[in-house]
Amino acid sequence: MTVSLPSDGVPRTLDRWLTGPRVAGLPARGAAQKPPLLSFEFFPPRTEALEQQLWHSIRRLEPLRPRFVSVTYGAGGSTQGRTHTTVARIARETALVPAAHLTCIGATRDEVDEVARGYWEAGIRHIVALRGDPPPGAVYEPHPGGYPFAADLVAGLHRVADFEISVAAYPETHPSAFNAEADLDNLKRKLDAGATRAITQYFFDTSVYLRFLDRCLAAGITAPIVPGIMPVTNFVQLVKFSAACGASVPAWLGHLFDGTENDPETRRMIAAAVAAEQVRLLQANGVDEFHFYTLNRPDLTYAIAHILGVRAVTPQE
Ligand SMILES: Cc1cc2nc3c(=O)[nH]c(=O)nc-3n(C[C@H](O)[C@H](O)[C@H](O)COP(=O)(O)OP(=O)(O)OC[C@H]3O[C@@H](n4cnc5c(N)ncnc54)[C@H](O)[C@@H]3O)c2cc1C
């Protein structure tokens, strides 16, 4: 693909990814190739035990110096308080930069703006702005007086304060989009409204993502479309969840996990191999930013980050 440089002569992220070296070796210590930029996603805990698991995960991944860590917002705003408490504690007690997910669901614009203002006052400067989903089986209806779609939320957040804003992107097209072109137009609207990066829904077929990047670039998008990487900790749950969010689970993935139902150790090894192959293939194609859905379990993410060339940094380094 031929790409013309912007007027300042500096290639934007997608140009760089899509026109850079096609195949790169494994990262070597001291090599010119810089380790990639990472971000990690957590969910806010519901119980004391889950709280401990979350904080163990945060502390384990903290030395990898991710660019930011994000905390999800439960369906219908159900975790509003817990999301706030978690991001505020990350900001107070760690060296990490937290980002709070925020959705349009079940609230008026004023209510959403109020939540955003609370984040700004707590020192949170980065929001992952989303529409959110209706309860299972229901069709999405914007809240009367609410932000109808994520693009409207992005614009609204910019009126509240000068947030850094990330949005969602769908390499396999969002399940309720009119068609793939309409969904891409929507992504462009979100970026034009002031978001600076998109994070993708997870995917397992890497070529689908790379073709999506080509389509983004052809549509004039130059912001990074950061791949969302889902290390598979529980295949059965993954299949259920994927059916709801429109991510396809290839037959080969099922085949790999087949017969490991009572063998968690083998499952973990297979999951590590699958995710490592995926990120290496993306890295070999020039991608140098990754977002990990950690599900509050740090070990697979830690190992895969290591494979990508990222090393823990201790405070004195
Ligand atoms: C990285 C990531 C993080 C997520 N985190 C959370 C979370 O913390 N909490 C949570 O509840 N959910 C989360 N989700 C899920 C997300 O809320 C759902 O996928 C939701 O269905 C769509 O959200 P969106 O922001 O992409 O919506 P939008 O960008 O608003 O798009 C939603 C759909 O509406 C269509 N559309 C947009 N504008 C219009 C319009 N004007 N007219 C008609 N159709 C339109 C789009 O094409 C698309 O099909 C996350 C998803 C991702 C990828």
PDBQT file of the ligand as one rigid body, heavy atoms in Angstrom, charges set to zero:
ROOT
HETATM    1  C1  LIG A 401     -12.085  -1.883  24.587  1.00  0.00    +0.000 C 
HETATM    2  C2  LIG A 401     -13.526  -2.071  25.030  1.00  0.00    +0.000 A 
HETATM    3  C3  LIG A 401     -13.875  -1.771  26.347  1.00  0.00    +0.000 A 
HETATM    4  C4  LIG A 401     -15.196  -1.910  26.786  1.00  0.00    +0.000 A 
HETATM    5  N1  LIG A 401     -15.514  -1.599  28.090  1.00  0.00    +0.000 NA
HETATM    6  C5  LIG A 401     -16.799  -1.659  28.504  1.00  0.00    +0.000 A 
HETATM    7  C6  LIG A 401     -17.170  -1.270  29.839  1.00  0.00    +0.000 A 
HETATM    8  O1  LIG A 401     -16.318  -0.912  30.657  1.00  0.00    +0.000 OA
HETATM    9  N2  LIG A 401     -18.480  -1.320  30.193  1.00  0.00    +0.000 N 
HETATM   10  C7  LIG A 401     -19.448  -1.736  29.305  1.00  0.00    +0.000 A 
HETATM   11  O2  LIG A 401     -20.633  -1.741  29.683  1.00  0.00    +0.000 OA
HETATM   12  N3  LIG A 401     -19.137  -2.100  28.031  1.00  0.00    +0.000 NA
HETATM   13  C8  LIG A 401     -17.841  -2.072  27.615  1.00  0.00    +0.000 A 
HETATM   14  N4  LIG A 401     -17.522  -2.446  26.325  1.00  0.00    +0.000 N 
HETATM   15  C9  LIG A 401     -18.573  -2.952  25.443  1.00  0.00    +0.000 C 
HETATM   16  C10 LIG A 401     -19.313  -1.823  24.686  1.00  0.00    +0.000 C 
HETATM   17  O3  LIG A 401     -20.026  -1.006  25.583  1.00  0.00    +0.000 OA
HETATM   18  C11 LIG A 401     -20.252  -2.496  23.690  1.00  0.00    +0.000 C 
HETATM   19  O4  LIG A 401     -19.526  -3.152  22.695  1.00  0.00    +0.000 OA
HETATM   20  C12 LIG A 401     -21.343  -1.621  23.114  1.00  0.00    +0.000 C 
HETATM   21  O5  LIG A 401     -22.309  -2.458  22.471  1.00  0.00    +0.000 OA
HETATM   22  C13 LIG A 401     -20.875  -0.620  22.065  1.00  0.00    +0.000 C 
HETATM   23  O6  LIG A 401     -20.133   0.365  22.624  1.00  0.00    +0.000 OA
HETATM   24  P1  LIG A 401     -19.383   1.463  21.684  1.00  0.00    +0.000 P 
HETATM   25  O7  LIG A 401     -18.771   2.435  22.572  1.00  0.00    +0.000 OA
HETATM   26  O8  LIG A 401     -18.563   0.789  20.675  1.00  0.00    +0.000 OA
HETATM   27  O9  LIG A 401     -20.684   2.111  20.989  1.00  0.00    +0.000 OA
HETATM   28  P2  LIG A 401     -20.893   3.080  19.751  1.00  0.00    +0.000 P 
HETATM   29  O10 LIG A 401     -19.611   3.518  19.167  1.00  0.00    +0.000 OA
HETATM   30  O11 LIG A 401     -21.870   4.113  20.159  1.00  0.00    +0.000 OA
HETATM   31  O12 LIG A 401     -21.572   2.111  18.680  1.00  0.00    +0.000 OA
HETATM   32  C14 LIG A 401     -22.605   1.219  19.062  1.00  0.00    +0.000 C 
HETATM   33  C15 LIG A 401     -23.365   0.746  17.841  1.00  0.00    +0.000 C 
HETATM   34  O13 LIG A 401     -24.206   1.786  17.375  1.00  0.00    +0.000 OA
HETATM   35  C16 LIG A 401     -23.909   2.104  16.025  1.00  0.00    +0.000 C 
HETATM   36  N5  LIG A 401     -24.096   3.556  15.932  1.00  0.00    +0.000 N 
HETATM   37  C17 LIG A 401     -23.279   4.524  16.400  1.00  0.00    +0.000 A 
HETATM   38  N6  LIG A 401     -23.803   5.742  16.171  1.00  0.00    +0.000 NA
HETATM   39  C18 LIG A 401     -25.003   5.540  15.566  1.00  0.00    +0.000 A 
HETATM   40  C19 LIG A 401     -26.045   6.405  15.115  1.00  0.00    +0.000 A 
HETATM   41  N7  LIG A 401     -25.954   7.707  15.212  1.00  0.00    +0.000 N 
HETATM   42  N8  LIG A 401     -27.130   5.815  14.563  1.00  0.00    +0.000 NA
HETATM   43  C20 LIG A 401     -27.243   4.473  14.453  1.00  0.00    +0.000 A 
HETATM   44  N9  LIG A 401     -26.294   3.613  14.874  1.00  0.00    +0.000 NA
HETATM   45  C21 LIG A 401     -25.191   4.132  15.426  1.00  0.00    +0.000 A 
HETATM   46  C22 LIG A 401     -22.477   1.616  15.812  1.00  0.00    +0.000 C 
HETATM   47  O14 LIG A 401     -22.174   1.330  14.462  1.00  0.00    +0.000 OA
HETATM   48  C23 LIG A 401     -22.495   0.364  16.651  1.00  0.00    +0.000 C 
HETATM   49  O15 LIG A 401     -23.137  -0.699  15.995  1.00  0.00    +0.000 OA
HETATM   50  C24 LIG A 401     -16.206  -2.357  25.872  1.00  0.00    +0.000 A 
HETATM   51  C25 LIG A 401     -15.839  -2.682  24.554  1.00  0.00    +0.000 A 
HETATM   52  C26 LIG A 401     -14.521  -2.544  24.131  1.00  0.00    +0.000 A 
HETATM   53  C27 LIG A 401     -14.142  -2.914  22.710  1.00  0.00    +0.000 C 
ENDROOT
TORSDOF 0
